[in-house]
Amino acid sequence: MTLEQLNTLVKLMGGNVDSVAVKAAKLVLVEGVSQVDAAKLLGAKPNTINNGVQRYKKAHQEIQKVYLEKEK
């Protein structure tokens, strides 16, 4: 996922760019940091990191699925 894609998802989903969920998604999905390392960097529980990452990952996958299927 690119930073631009994540920022668009945050905007569409009404997220807060300063939230742990968005910061975690950026570290993991954009920068390739492990969830364990993201939890350490953000001082958050691994479950909190996982929830945020999964929320944005699933939204990204759903959007890709819809748009890529429509283009075929």
Secondary structure, DSSP 8 states (H G I E B T S, - for coil): --HHHHHHHHHHHT--TTSHHHHHHIIIIIT---HHHHHHHHT--HHHHHHHHHHHHHHHHHHHHHHHHHH-
